[in-house]
């Protein structure tokens, strides 16, 4: 094995990035210190701790012994975070978050190009702006995994697919990047597919051996039964109807799954359309990716753009609009800044930073004012955030169309004797 040492100029450029990394994560840790000292936890981590100790002490394993809202693999980091005990669960979770974020940052810096350093700074800034949802949700663990896998999938398709498949069995969204990779990475398709099937078979075997295999897909029915969440992009008209008191729309707090939903008016109809619209858009984007590849579009640009379009599809046409979904988009944009020409990704990069800031202002800063007081000013912030998300989605579709139109179709081989 030949080991390539980083160039001195690469090391010099990487040091400020790691200092920025340390500063950002020191800020996270400072914010979490009151929870760590008091034995408490932030946000949804309280559910993660309950599920972990329900398994370790009560013998009831979510997704194995019973149907669960998450894919079964999500239980793995939740149980690992229990290594220091219940009172230090938040510290252990932060260590997982920081460690995986370091992996994502290191893979970004590995290329040693100006765009990779820019992408690393951008990724850390986006993570900081998303603050509470970055460090307080399991998406904060899957996002850097997807970022790292996206950057290596062309060179190491099997390894990247193992990472993506493991992340998919924690939260479903990395499957969008798997699909983009299957379409674009010609020489690695069998290895990508094989790794995905291997991880899926392993998960199924564990559930079948220790529980009820029917629980393996329990998260699908759990998500399907949900209503239109308050923050979902296509809930925006319903939010304004509830605030203005028109059409019978109102906010409903589902205490079982800890969400706020928009009900009444056309929310039921819109909710029923989400799944078919999402499925149709995924198929269309994948088809356009295949066409662009056939026409000779540059593969790395297609991989980044297709991944962004598919991930945005999962956000825009989703009944759930949780703030941590912005991490999905941010991870792919960070990868796109490296895989494609960074200057061409200026709009989604800037729009995503604004989106991240608005997301945190809505949740958790002013969320209570919106859901309990129907504050129109907060609704404006949420509307702007959702419009930016939709604009990033539309940008990815336009970018995909341009890559297809500008591709050079390989010249046909002339027949023998011509």
N, C-alpha and C positions, 0 to 999 in steps of 0.2 A: 504493500500500500504506500503510495506516495503522498506525503503530507505537505501541503502548500501553506507556507507561513504568510500571514497578512503582510502586505506592503507597508513600509513605514508611514507613507502618506495616508493609507487607509486607517492605520491605528490612530494617527493624529486626528483624523476627522471623526473617528468613532468615540473618542474620549468625551467630547462635549455632549454627544448623544446620551452616553451612559450617565453623565452628570445630570442631564435633564431627566433621564429615567429615575435616578435616585431622588431627585427633587420632587418629582410627581408622586412617587410612591411613599416618600416621607410625608407628603401632604395627606395622602390617603390614610397612612398609619396614624397621623396626628388626629385626624377626624374620627378614627375608630377607637382611639385610646379610652374614652369614657366607657364604651361598650366592653372593651377588653378588661379594663380594671374592675368594672362592676359585674362581670360575668354575663353580660347581655350580648345581643346580636343585632345586626342591622337588617331591616327590610325583610325580604323573603327568607333570609338565612334562618329565621326562627322556625320556619316550616322544615327546612333542610335538617336542622338539629333534631326536631321532633321525629322525623322519619328515620334518621340515622339511629337514634336510640330506641325507637320502636322496634327496629330490626335487631340491634345488638342486645338490648335488655328484654324486649318483649317477644322476640322471635317472629315478628311479622314483617316480612320483606316486601316493600312496595314494588309492584310490577311483577312479582314472583308469586307471592301468596294471595295477592289481591290486585284488581285492576287499579291503574294509577293514571294521573294526569300527564306524567312524563314517560318517555321511553325508559326501559329498564336500566340502561347504562347510566342514567343520571344518578342512580343510587351510589355508584362507585365513589365519586368525589365527595359525596355527602358523608359516606362512612369513613373515608380516609381522613376527613377533617375532624373526626372524633378522636384522633390519635392522642391529643393532649387533654382530653376530658371535656365535659360539658361546659365548664366555666371558661375554658380557653378556646372554645370552638371558633369564635370570631377570629382569633389570632391565627389559628390553623388555616381557616378559609382564606384569610388575607395572604398567607404564605403560598398557598396554591395559586391564587390569583397573580401575585407578583412573580412567582416562578414561571408560570406559563406566559405571562406578558414579556418576561425576559427572553424566553425562547422565541416568541414572535419577533421581538426587536432584533435579536441576534441573527435570525434568518434574513430579515430585511437588510441588515448591515453587511451580511456575508458577501454580497455582490461587490461592495466597495465602490459603487458609482455615485455621482452626485445625486441622482434621482433616488437612490436607495437611502441616503442620509436624509434627504428631504422627506421621504415617505416615513422614515422612523420618527422624525420630529412631529410630523403631521399625526401619525398614529397615537403618539403619546399625548399630544394636545387634545385630540378627539376623545381619548379615554378620560383625560382630566375633566373636560367639559361635561362628559356624561357621568362623572363622579359616582353618585350613590348607586345608580343602576349598574355601573361597570363592576364595582366591587361587591355589590349586594345581591347579585343574581347569577345563576349558573351560566348565563350567556357570556359573562365576563371570563369564563374559563374556555368556552368553546370558540369564541371569536379569535383569540391568538392562535389556537390550533388550526383553524381554517385559514388564517392568514399565512401561517408557515407552510401548510400543505399546498396552498394555491401557488406559492412561489417555487415549489420543488416538483410539482406534479409532472411537468414535461420531462424532467431529468430522472426522477425517481417515482414513476407512476404507482408502483406497488406500495411503497412506503407511504406516499402521500394518501393513497386510497385507504390504507389501514387507519391513518390518522383521521381522515374525513369520515370514514365509516364509524369509527369509535365516537367521534363528535356527534354524528347523526343519531346514534343510539343514546345520546344525552339530550339533545334537542334536534328536532327534525330538519331545521333549516340548512345544515351543511349538505344535505342531499342535493340542493340546487347547484352547488359547486361540483359535486360528483357528476351530475348530469351534464354540465358544461364540459367537464373534462372528458367524459365518455364520447361526446360529439367531436371535440376539437383535437384531443391527443391521439392521433391515428395509431402511432406505433405502440401505445401503451394500453389500448382499450381492454385487451384480455386480462392484463395484470390489474387494471383498475377494477374491472368487474369481478375478477377472482378474489381480490382482497375484500371487496364489499360483501361478497357471498360468504367468505370465510368468517368475517366478523358477525354477520347476521346469523349464520349457522351456530356460532359459538353462543351468542345470546339466547337463541331458541333452545339450544341444548341445556343451558343452565336453568332456564325457566321450566322446561319440561322435566328435568331431573329433580328439581327441588320444589316445584309448585305446580301451577296449572298453565299449560302452554297457551290457553286462550287469553291469559292476561298479557301476553306479549304485545298484542295490538290494542289493549284496553285504552291507551291514550288517544287513539283515533276517535272512538265514540265519545270520550270525555270532552274532546275539543269540539266535536260536531254538535254537541248539545248546548254549547254556549250561545249567548245572544251577542248583539253588536256592542262591543266595548266602547266606552266613552271616547277613548283616544284614537280609535281606528280611523284611518284616513277617510273612508267612505261613510263614517258616522257623523262627519262634520255638519251636513245639513240638518240631521236630527238633533245635534247639540244646539244649534241655533233655534230650531223649532221649540225645544224644551225651554230655552232661555226666554224666548219671546212669548211663550205660552200659546203657540199655534199648533193646529193639527193633532192635538192630543199627545204629543211626545213628552216623555218624562224620563228622569234618571232613576235607575233601580240599583240598589246595592245588593249584590249576590254575596252573602256572607259565607257561603259554603266554599266558594273558590276565590273569595277576597277580590272581587272586581266590581267596577261600576259599569252599568250597561245603559244604553239608550233603548227605551221601549216605547211602544205606541207609534202612531203615524205609519210610515212605510218601513220601519226598522225591521219588522219580521220578513217582509218581502226582500229587502236588501240583504238581510242575513242569509236567506235561502239561496240567493244568487251568488254568494261569495265563492262557495266551493266549485260550482261549474265554471264560473269566470276564471278562477285561479287555474283550474286544470286546463282550460282552453288556452289561456295565455301562455302557460308553461309549454304546451305542445307547439304553439306557433313560434315562440322564441327559439325552441330547440330546432324546429324546422328551418328557420332563417339562419341559424348558426351553421347547420349542415350545408345550406345553399352557399353561404359566404365561404365556407371552407372549400367547397367544390370549385368555386370560382377563383380560388387562389388567394383569398385574403390572408393576411399575416396571422399566424396561429396564436402567438402570444397576445396580440391585441384582441383577437376573437375570444380567447379564454377569459381575459379580464372583463371585456364588455359583456360577453354572454353570462358570466357569473353575476355581474352587477344587475343585468336585466332580470335574471331568474330570481335572485334574492329580493330585488325590489318587488317583483310579482308577488312573492310570499308575504310582503309587508302591505302592499297597496290593496290586494284582494284578500284581506284577512279580517275575520270578525274580531280578532283580538288585536289590540293596538298598543300593547305594553311598551313602555319607554325603552326597555332593553333591546327591542328590535332594531333600534338605531345602531347598536353595536354590529349587527349583521352587515348592514350597508357599509359602515365605517371600515370593517375588516377587508371587504372586497375593494373599496376605493384605495386603501393603503397598498394592496397588492397591485392594483391597476397603475398606480403611480410608478411602479417599478417595471411591470411587465410591458406596459405600453409607453408611449411618449408622455412624460409627465405634463408637458405644457398643454397637451390636448385634454388632460383631465383636470384642468384648472377649475372649470365650473363645478363639477360634482364635489371636488375637494373643498372649495370655498362654501358651497351650499351646505355641505355636510357639517362643517364647523358651525355655521349659523343654526342648522337643525339641532345639533347637539346642545348648543346653548339654550335654545328655545325649549327643548325637551326637558332640561333640568329645571328651567323656570316653571314649566307647567307641573312637572312632578320631580321632586317632592315639594318645591318651594311654595307654589300657589295652588296646589291641587285641592286642598280643602275648600278654598274660596270658590273653586269652580264647581265641585260636586255637591257641596252643601248650600252655598249661597248663590249659585248660578251667575257668578260674576262675569259680565260680558267682556271686560278687559282681558281676563285670563283666556276666555274663549277666542279672542283675537289672536293671542299668542299661539294657542293650539291650532287655529286655522292656518296661520302663517307656517307653522311647523309642518302641517300636513300638505300644504301646497308645495313646500320645498321638497318633501319626500316624493310627491307625484312628479315634480319637475325633474328630479334626478332619474326617476324611472323613464320619463319621456326622453331625457338626454341619452340614456343608454340605448333606447330603441332607435333614435336618430343616428347615434354613433354606429350602431350595428348596420343600419341601412347604408351609411356612407362607406363603411368598410366593404360592404358587399358591392356597392356601385363602383368603388375605386379599385376593386381587385382586378388583377389581370388574369383572364381565363387562359390556362395553359394551352399553347398552340397544339392543334390536333396533329397527330402523327400521320404524314401522307401515306397513302396506300403504296404497296410494293410496286415498283415500276413507274411511279409517277414522275 
